Amino acid sequence: MLRVSPVPGNPTPPAAPWLALQDNGLARSRQRASDTRRQHDASLPRIWHCLACDWQITSEQERVAIAGDSVYRRVNPAGIAFEFSCFGAAPGCRTVGCETGEHTWFAGYHWRVALCGHCLTHLGWRFRSTDDRFFGLIVQRLRFAAPDALH
């Protein structure tokens, strides 16, 4: 079993994903999330930042749908519930730990812990299969910066 010690300054240790209900029909191919979910004009930048330090993590343009949805709610083996959104890339993240398929939330995917590349707050996980990868980032640990709020 992967053992990860808590990140300094982060009261919640990185938590392993866990498959609450096996989804044998998981489509490995991704599709861009529907434009109806987007909140702003597609020509404007829509950036997600780390809530703890304001580091730029990813953009709304990177949001992807996995098995038909881009937002998931899952519970890990410790009973901690997470709501996370799926992104094809998160350049502001750093992945740590060994990749594992243990307790995965997505059949056929292995995962690693994803931290903020600046303050090392646990932001979610990077999931990878033989032909696909994406980040599952915890919604409550991100801040959406609307174009008029960018510094």
CORPE-V518241 format. One record per run of one state. SS is the DSSP state (H for helix, E for strand, L for the rest). FROM is the first residue (numbers start at 1). TO is the last residue. If there is no record, write none. Layout:
ss = {SS | SS}
from = {FROM | FROM}
to = {TO | TO}
This chain:
ss = {L | E | L | H | L | E | L | E | H | E | L | E | L | E | L | E | L | E | L | E | L | E | L | E | H | E | L | H | L}
from = {1 | 30 | 33 | 35 | 38 | 47 | 51 | 56 | 60 | 63 | 67 | 69 | 70 | 71 | 76 | 81 | 88 | 93 | 101 | 110 | 117 | 122 | 129 | 133 | 139 | 142 | 146 | 147 | 150}
to = {29 | 32 | 34 | 37 | 46 | 50 | 55 | 59 | 62 | 66 | 68 | 69 | 70 | 75 | 80 | 87 | 92 | 100 | 109 | 116 | 121 | 128 | 132 | 138 | 141 | 145 | 146 | 149 | 151}
